[in-house]
Amino acid sequence: MRIKEEREKRQWTQDYLAETLNVSRQAISKWEVGSTYPDIDRLVQISNLFDITLDSLIKGDDSLKKSIVITKNAKAQTNVWEFMRITGWMMVIAIIYLVTKMIIAVFS
């Protein structure tokens, strides 16, 4: 992982890097083995600390690149069918139930 490379290049311990970034040593270890990844603010801090570009920090690590997911604003683009898929058919059943009760009430 790129973070480990840069840390070892400077002969820093995980403890030293953790203290510098104000995180736990366990966080550093998890980043280095790829079980978790730093948030974007921390990535910026790390790239500044190592004096490398954010692009180099991310693109230099294939596993980190794969973990970054870019999503569109789903709420702004949801159509009726997507809404029904997301909320499930429970909404349809509730509407049918309410309409049926109203019809029964009108004809009673």
Phi and psi in radians as a Rosetta constraint file:
Dihedral C 1 N 2 CA 2 C 2 CIRCULARHARMONIC -1.132 0.35
Dihedral N 2 CA 2 C 2 N 3 CIRCULARHARMONIC -0.626 0.35
Dihedral C 2 N 3 CA 3 C 3 CIRCULARHARMONIC -1.089 0.35
Dihedral N 3 CA 3 C 3 N 4 CIRCULARHARMONIC -0.771 0.35
Dihedral C 3 N 4 CA 4 C 4 CIRCULARHARMONIC -1.112 0.35
Dihedral N 4 CA 4 C 4 N 5 CIRCULARHARMONIC -0.753 0.35
Dihedral C 4 N 5 CA 5 C 5 CIRCULARHARMONIC -0.981 0.35
Dihedral N 5 CA 5 C 5 N 6 CIRCULARHARMONIC -0.874 0.35
Dihedral C 5 N 6 CA 6 C 6 CIRCULARHARMONIC -1.147 0.35
Dihedral N 6 CA 6 C 6 N 7 CIRCULARHARMONIC -0.685 0.35
Dihedral C 6 N 7 CA 7 C 7 CIRCULARHARMONIC -1.127 0.35
Dihedral N 7 CA 7 C 7 N 8 CIRCULARHARMONIC -0.810 0.35
Dihedral C 7 N 8 CA 8 C 8 CIRCULARHARMONIC -1.202 0.35
Dihedral N 8 CA 8 C 8 N 9 CIRCULARHARMONIC -0.568 0.35
Dihedral C 8 N 9 CA 9 C 9 CIRCULARHARMONIC -1.032 0.35
Dihedral N 9 CA 9 C 9 N 10 CIRCULARHARMONIC -0.603 0.35
Dihedral C 9 N 10 CA 10 C 10 CIRCULARHARMONIC -1.598 0.35
Dihedral N 10 CA 10 C 10 N 11 CIRCULARHARMONIC -0.004 0.35
Dihedral C 10 N 11 CA 11 C 11 CIRCULARHARMONIC 1.015 0.35
Dihedral N 11 CA 11 C 11 N 12 CIRCULARHARMONIC 0.708 0.35
Dihedral C 11 N 12 CA 12 C 12 CIRCULARHARMONIC -1.659 0.35
Dihedral N 12 CA 12 C 12 N 13 CIRCULARHARMONIC 2.556 0.35
Dihedral C 12 N 13 CA 13 C 13 CIRCULARHARMONIC -1.472 0.35
Dihedral N 13 CA 13 C 13 N 14 CIRCULARHARMONIC 2.857 0.35
Dihedral C 13 N 14 CA 14 C 14 CIRCULARHARMONIC -1.079 0.35
Dihedral N 14 CA 14 C 14 N 15 CIRCULARHARMONIC -0.658 0.35
Dihedral C 14 N 15 CA 15 C 15 CIRCULARHARMONIC -1.066 0.35
Dihedral N 15 CA 15 C 15 N 16 CIRCULARHARMONIC -0.767 0.35
Dihedral C 15 N 16 CA 16 C 16 CIRCULARHARMONIC -1.107 0.35
Dihedral N 16 CA 16 C 16 N 17 CIRCULARHARMONIC -0.810 0.35
Dihedral C 16 N 17 CA 17 C 17 CIRCULARHARMONIC -1.120 0.35
Dihedral N 17 CA 17 C 17 N 18 CIRCULARHARMONIC -0.721 0.35
Dihedral C 17 N 18 CA 18 C 18 CIRCULARHARMONIC -1.060 0.35
Dihedral N 18 CA 18 C 18 N 19 CIRCULARHARMONIC -0.771 0.35
Dihedral C 18 N 19 CA 19 C 19 CIRCULARHARMONIC -1.132 0.35
Dihedral N 19 CA 19 C 19 N 20 CIRCULARHARMONIC -0.714 0.35
Dihedral C 19 N 20 CA 20 C 20 CIRCULARHARMONIC -1.117 0.35
Dihedral N 20 CA 20 C 20 N 21 CIRCULARHARMONIC -0.672 0.35
Dihedral C 20 N 21 CA 21 C 21 CIRCULARHARMONIC -1.582 0.35
Dihedral N 21 CA 21 C 21 N 22 CIRCULARHARMONIC -0.058 0.35
Dihedral C 21 N 22 CA 22 C 22 CIRCULARHARMONIC 1.065 0.35
Dihedral N 22 CA 22 C 22 N 23 CIRCULARHARMONIC 0.813 0.35
Dihedral C 22 N 23 CA 23 C 23 CIRCULARHARMONIC -2.309 0.35
Dihedral N 23 CA 23 C 23 N 24 CIRCULARHARMONIC 3.046 0.35
Dihedral C 23 N 24 CA 24 C 24 CIRCULARHARMONIC -1.405 0.35
Dihedral N 24 CA 24 C 24 N 25 CIRCULARHARMONIC 2.759 0.35
Dihedral C 24 N 25 CA 25 C 25 CIRCULARHARMONIC -1.105 0.35
Dihedral N 25 CA 25 C 25 N 26 CIRCULARHARMONIC -0.582 0.35
Dihedral C 25 N 26 CA 26 C 26 CIRCULARHARMONIC -1.105 0.35
Dihedral N 26 CA 26 C 26 N 27 CIRCULARHARMONIC -0.631 0.35
Dihedral C 26 N 27 CA 27 C 27 CIRCULARHARMONIC -1.089 0.35
Dihedral N 27 CA 27 C 27 N 28 CIRCULARHARMONIC -0.777 0.35
Dihedral C 27 N 28 CA 28 C 28 CIRCULARHARMONIC -1.048 0.35
Dihedral N 28 CA 28 C 28 N 29 CIRCULARHARMONIC -0.806 0.35
Dihedral C 28 N 29 CA 29 C 29 CIRCULARHARMONIC -1.043 0.35
Dihedral N 29 CA 29 C 29 N 30 CIRCULARHARMONIC -0.781 0.35
Dihedral C 29 N 30 CA 30 C 30 CIRCULARHARMONIC -1.125 0.35
Dihedral N 30 CA 30 C 30 N 31 CIRCULARHARMONIC -0.670 0.35
Dihedral C 30 N 31 CA 31 C 31 CIRCULARHARMONIC -1.110 0.35
Dihedral N 31 CA 31 C 31 N 32 CIRCULARHARMONIC -0.746 0.35
Dihedral C 31 N 32 CA 32 C 32 CIRCULARHARMONIC -1.201 0.35
Dihedral N 32 CA 32 C 32 N 33 CIRCULARHARMONIC -0.568 0.35
Dihedral C 32 N 33 CA 33 C 33 CIRCULARHARMONIC -1.594 0.35
Dihedral N 33 CA 33 C 33 N 34 CIRCULARHARMONIC -0.147 0.35
Dihedral C 33 N 34 CA 34 C 34 CIRCULARHARMONIC 1.482 0.35
Dihedral N 34 CA 34 C 34 N 35 CIRCULARHARMONIC 0.271 0.35
Dihedral C 34 N 35 CA 35 C 35 CIRCULARHARMONIC -1.407 0.35
Dihedral N 35 CA 35 C 35 N 36 CIRCULARHARMONIC -0.454 0.35
Dihedral C 35 N 36 CA 36 C 36 CIRCULARHARMONIC -2.467 0.35
Dihedral N 36 CA 36 C 36 N 37 CIRCULARHARMONIC 2.950 0.35
Dihedral C 36 N 37 CA 37 C 37 CIRCULARHARMONIC -2.321 0.35
Dihedral N 37 CA 37 C 37 N 38 CIRCULARHARMONIC 2.613 0.35
Dihedral C 37 N 38 CA 38 C 38 CIRCULARHARMONIC -1.198 0.35
Dihedral N 38 CA 38 C 38 N 39 CIRCULARHARMONIC 2.667 0.35
Dihedral C 38 N 39 CA 39 C 39 CIRCULARHARMONIC -1.267 0.35
Dihedral N 39 CA 39 C 39 N 40 CIRCULARHARMONIC 2.995 0.35
Dihedral C 39 N 40 CA 40 C 40 CIRCULARHARMONIC -1.096 0.35
Dihedral N 40 CA 40 C 40 N 41 CIRCULARHARMONIC -0.662 0.35
Dihedral C 40 N 41 CA 41 C 41 CIRCULARHARMONIC -1.097 0.35
Dihedral N 41 CA 41 C 41 N 42 CIRCULARHARMONIC -0.712 0.35
Dihedral C 41 N 42 CA 42 C 42 CIRCULARHARMONIC -1.209 0.35
Dihedral N 42 CA 42 C 42 N 43 CIRCULARHARMONIC -0.631 0.35
Dihedral C 42 N 43 CA 43 C 43 CIRCULARHARMONIC -1.058 0.35
Dihedral N 43 CA 43 C 43 N 44 CIRCULARHARMONIC -0.719 0.35
Dihedral C 43 N 44 CA 44 C 44 CIRCULARHARMONIC -1.101 0.35
Dihedral N 44 CA 44 C 44 N 45 CIRCULARHARMONIC -0.775 0.35
Dihedral C 44 N 45 CA 45 C 45 CIRCULARHARMONIC -1.067 0.35
Dihedral N 45 CA 45 C 45 N 46 CIRCULARHARMONIC -0.731 0.35
Dihedral C 45 N 46 CA 46 C 46 CIRCULARHARMONIC -1.164 0.35
Dihedral N 46 CA 46 C 46 N 47 CIRCULARHARMONIC -0.749 0.35
Dihedral C 46 N 47 CA 47 C 47 CIRCULARHARMONIC -1.125 0.35
Dihedral N 47 CA 47 C 47 N 48 CIRCULARHARMONIC -0.641 0.35
Dihedral C 47 N 48 CA 48 C 48 CIRCULARHARMONIC -1.165 0.35
Dihedral N 48 CA 48 C 48 N 49 CIRCULARHARMONIC -0.749 0.35
Dihedral C 48 N 49 CA 49 C 49 CIRCULARHARMONIC -1.096 0.35
Dihedral N 49 CA 49 C 49 N 50 CIRCULARHARMONIC -0.755 0.35
Dihedral C 49 N 50 CA 50 C 50 CIRCULARHARMONIC -1.481 0.35
Dihedral N 50 CA 50 C 50 N 51 CIRCULARHARMONIC -0.079 0.35
Dihedral C 50 N 51 CA 51 C 51 CIRCULARHARMONIC 0.973 0.35
Dihedral N 51 CA 51 C 51 N 52 CIRCULARHARMONIC 0.813 0.35
Dihedral C 51 N 52 CA 52 C 52 CIRCULARHARMONIC -2.243 0.35
Dihedral N 52 CA 52 C 52 N 53 CIRCULARHARMONIC 2.766 0.35
Dihedral C 52 N 53 CA 53 C 53 CIRCULARHARMONIC -1.251 0.35
Dihedral N 53 CA 53 C 53 N 54 CIRCULARHARMONIC 2.674 0.35
Dihedral C 53 N 54 CA 54 C 54 CIRCULARHARMONIC -1.074 0.35
Dihedral N 54 CA 54 C 54 N 55 CIRCULARHARMONIC -0.664 0.35
Dihedral C 54 N 55 CA 55 C 55 CIRCULARHARMONIC -1.022 0.35
Dihedral N 55 CA 55 C 55 N 56 CIRCULARHARMONIC -0.802 0.35
Dihedral C 55 N 56 CA 56 C 56 CIRCULARHARMONIC -1.150 0.35
Dihedral N 56 CA 56 C 56 N 57 CIRCULARHARMONIC -0.682 0.35
Dihedral C 56 N 57 CA 57 C 57 CIRCULARHARMONIC -1.115 0.35
Dihedral N 57 CA 57 C 57 N 58 CIRCULARHARMONIC -0.756 0.35
Dihedral C 57 N 58 CA 58 C 58 CIRCULARHARMONIC -1.400 0.35
Dihedral N 58 CA 58 C 58 N 59 CIRCULARHARMONIC -0.839 0.35
Dihedral C 58 N 59 CA 59 C 59 CIRCULARHARMONIC -1.227 0.35
Dihedral N 59 CA 59 C 59 N 60 CIRCULARHARMONIC -0.357 0.35
Dihedral C 59 N 60 CA 60 C 60 CIRCULARHARMONIC -1.346 0.35
Dihedral N 60 CA 60 C 60 N 61 CIRCULARHARMONIC -0.104 0.35
Dihedral C 60 N 61 CA 61 C 61 CIRCULARHARMONIC -2.207 0.35
Dihedral N 61 CA 61 C 61 N 62 CIRCULARHARMONIC 1.756 0.35
Dihedral C 61 N 62 CA 62 C 62 CIRCULARHARMONIC -1.057 0.35
Dihedral N 62 CA 62 C 62 N 63 CIRCULARHARMONIC -0.679 0.35
Dihedral C 62 N 63 CA 63 C 63 CIRCULARHARMONIC -1.187 0.35
Dihedral N 63 CA 63 C 63 N 64 CIRCULARHARMONIC -0.590 0.35
Dihedral C 63 N 64 CA 64 C 64 CIRCULARHARMONIC -1.227 0.35
Dihedral N 64 CA 64 C 64 N 65 CIRCULARHARMONIC -0.709 0.35
Dihedral C 64 N 65 CA 65 C 65 CIRCULARHARMONIC -1.005 0.35
Dihedral N 65 CA 65 C 65 N 66 CIRCULARHARMONIC -0.738 0.35
Dihedral C 65 N 66 CA 66 C 66 CIRCULARHARMONIC -1.203 0.35
Dihedral N 66 CA 66 C 66 N 67 CIRCULARHARMONIC -0.452 0.35
Dihedral C 66 N 67 CA 67 C 67 CIRCULARHARMONIC -1.459 0.35
Dihedral N 67 CA 67 C 67 N 68 CIRCULARHARMONIC -0.228 0.35
Dihedral C 67 N 68 CA 68 C 68 CIRCULARHARMONIC -1.450 0.35
Dihedral N 68 CA 68 C 68 N 69 CIRCULARHARMONIC 2.120 0.35
Dihedral C 68 N 69 CA 69 C 69 CIRCULARHARMONIC -2.018 0.35
Dihedral N 69 CA 69 C 69 N 70 CIRCULARHARMONIC 2.243 0.35
Dihedral C 69 N 70 CA 70 C 70 CIRCULARHARMONIC -1.823 0.35
Dihedral N 70 CA 70 C 70 N 71 CIRCULARHARMONIC 2.124 0.35
Dihedral C 70 N 71 CA 71 C 71 CIRCULARHARMONIC -2.042 0.35
Dihedral N 71 CA 71 C 71 N 72 CIRCULARHARMONIC 2.634 0.35
Dihedral C 71 N 72 CA 72 C 72 CIRCULARHARMONIC -1.525 0.35
Dihedral N 72 CA 72 C 72 N 73 CIRCULARHARMONIC 2.827 0.35
Dihedral C 72 N 73 CA 73 C 73 CIRCULARHARMONIC -1.262 0.35
Dihedral N 73 CA 73 C 73 N 74 CIRCULARHARMONIC 1.674 0.35
Dihedral C 73 N 74 CA 74 C 74 CIRCULARHARMONIC -1.128 0.35
Dihedral N 74 CA 74 C 74 N 75 CIRCULARHARMONIC -0.574 0.35
Dihedral C 74 N 75 CA 75 C 75 CIRCULARHARMONIC -1.127 0.35
Dihedral N 75 CA 75 C 75 N 76 CIRCULARHARMONIC -0.646 0.35
Dihedral C 75 N 76 CA 76 C 76 CIRCULARHARMONIC -1.274 0.35
Dihedral N 76 CA 76 C 76 N 77 CIRCULARHARMONIC -0.385 0.35
Dihedral C 76 N 77 CA 77 C 77 CIRCULARHARMONIC -1.953 0.35
Dihedral N 77 CA 77 C 77 N 78 CIRCULARHARMONIC 0.189 0.35
Dihedral C 77 N 78 CA 78 C 78 CIRCULARHARMONIC -1.339 0.35
Dihedral N 78 CA 78 C 78 N 79 CIRCULARHARMONIC 2.186 0.35
Dihedral C 78 N 79 CA 79 C 79 CIRCULARHARMONIC -1.719 0.35
Dihedral N 79 CA 79 C 79 N 80 CIRCULARHARMONIC -3.098 0.35
Dihedral C 79 N 80 CA 80 C 80 CIRCULARHARMONIC -1.051 0.35
Dihedral N 80 CA 80 C 80 N 81 CIRCULARHARMONIC -0.788 0.35
Dihedral C 80 N 81 CA 81 C 81 CIRCULARHARMONIC -1.174 0.35
Dihedral N 81 CA 81 C 81 N 82 CIRCULARHARMONIC -0.677 0.35
Dihedral C 81 N 82 CA 82 C 82 CIRCULARHARMONIC -1.148 0.35
Dihedral N 82 CA 82 C 82 N 83 CIRCULARHARMONIC -0.710 0.35
Dihedral C 82 N 83 CA 83 C 83 CIRCULARHARMONIC -1.041 0.35
Dihedral N 83 CA 83 C 83 N 84 CIRCULARHARMONIC -0.783 0.35
Dihedral C 83 N 84 CA 84 C 84 CIRCULARHARMONIC -1.134 0.35
Dihedral N 84 CA 84 C 84 N 85 CIRCULARHARMONIC -0.650 0.35
Dihedral C 84 N 85 CA 85 C 85 CIRCULARHARMONIC -1.149 0.35
Dihedral N 85 CA 85 C 85 N 86 CIRCULARHARMONIC -0.725 0.35
Dihedral C 85 N 86 CA 86 C 86 CIRCULARHARMONIC -1.213 0.35
Dihedral N 86 CA 86 C 86 N 87 CIRCULARHARMONIC -0.838 0.35
Dihedral C 86 N 87 CA 87 C 87 CIRCULARHARMONIC -1.417 0.35
Dihedral N 87 CA 87 C 87 N 88 CIRCULARHARMONIC -0.252 0.35
Dihedral C 87 N 88 CA 88 C 88 CIRCULARHARMONIC 1.461 0.35
Dihedral N 88 CA 88 C 88 N 89 CIRCULARHARMONIC 3.027 0.35
Dihedral C 88 N 89 CA 89 C 89 CIRCULARHARMONIC -1.369 0.35
Dihedral N 89 CA 89 C 89 N 90 CIRCULARHARMONIC -0.068 0.35
Dihedral C 89 N 90 CA 90 C 90 CIRCULARHARMONIC -1.038 0.35
Dihedral N 90 CA 90 C 90 N 91 CIRCULARHARMONIC -0.634 0.35
Dihedral C 90 N 91 CA 91 C 91 CIRCULARHARMONIC -1.105 0.35
Dihedral N 91 CA 91 C 91 N 92 CIRCULARHARMONIC -0.758 0.35
Dihedral C 91 N 92 CA 92 C 92 CIRCULARHARMONIC -1.089 0.35
Dihedral N 92 CA 92 C 92 N 93 CIRCULARHARMONIC -0.772 0.35
Dihedral C 92 N 93 CA 93 C 93 CIRCULARHARMONIC -1.083 0.35
Dihedral N 93 CA 93 C 93 N 94 CIRCULARHARMONIC -0.731 0.35
Dihedral C 93 N 94 CA 94 C 94 CIRCULARHARMONIC -1.113 0.35
Dihedral N 94 CA 94 C 94 N 95 CIRCULARHARMONIC -0.721 0.35
Dihedral C 94 N 95 CA 95 C 95 CIRCULARHARMONIC -1.138 0.35
Dihedral N 95 CA 95 C 95 N 96 CIRCULARHARMONIC -0.786 0.35
Dihedral C 95 N 96 CA 96 C 96 CIRCULARHARMONIC -1.052 0.35
Dihedral N 96 CA 96 C 96 N 97 CIRCULARHARMONIC -0.726 0.35
Dihedral C 96 N 97 CA 97 C 97 CIRCULARHARMONIC -1.065 0.35
Dihedral N 97 CA 97 C 97 N 98 CIRCULARHARMONIC -0.831 0.35
Dihedral C 97 N 98 CA 98 C 98 CIRCULARHARMONIC -1.130 0.35
Dihedral N 98 CA 98 C 98 N 99 CIRCULARHARMONIC -0.738 0.35
Dihedral C 98 N 99 CA 99 C 99 CIRCULARHARMONIC -1.112 0.35
Dihedral N 99 CA 99 C 99 N 100 CIRCULARHARMONIC -0.746 0.35
Dihedral C 99 N 100 CA 100 C 100 CIRCULARHARMONIC -1.056 0.35
Dihedral N 100 CA 100 C 100 N 101 CIRCULARHARMONIC -0.763 0.35
Dihedral C 100 N 101 CA 101 C 101 CIRCULARHARMONIC -1.098 0.35
Dihedral N 101 CA 101 C 101 N 102 CIRCULARHARMONIC -0.681 0.35
Dihedral C 101 N 102 CA 102 C 102 CIRCULARHARMONIC -1.172 0.35
Dihedral N 102 CA 102 C 102 N 103 CIRCULARHARMONIC -0.703 0.35
Dihedral C 102 N 103 CA 103 C 103 CIRCULARHARMONIC -1.132 0.35
Dihedral N 103 CA 103 C 103 N 104 CIRCULARHARMONIC -0.759 0.35
Dihedral C 103 N 104 CA 104 C 104 CIRCULARHARMONIC -1.080 0.35
Dihedral N 104 CA 104 C 104 N 105 CIRCULARHARMONIC -0.727 0.35
Dihedral C 104 N 105 CA 105 C 105 CIRCULARHARMONIC -1.142 0.35
Dihedral N 105 CA 105 C 105 N 106 CIRCULARHARMONIC -0.652 0.35
Dihedral C 105 N 106 CA 106 C 106 CIRCULARHARMONIC -1.190 0.35
Dihedral N 106 CA 106 C 106 N 107 CIRCULARHARMONIC -0.725 0.35
Dihedral C 106 N 107 CA 107 C 107 CIRCULARHARMONIC -1.590 0.35
Dihedral N 107 CA 107 C 107 N 108 CIRCULARHARMONIC 0.079 0.35
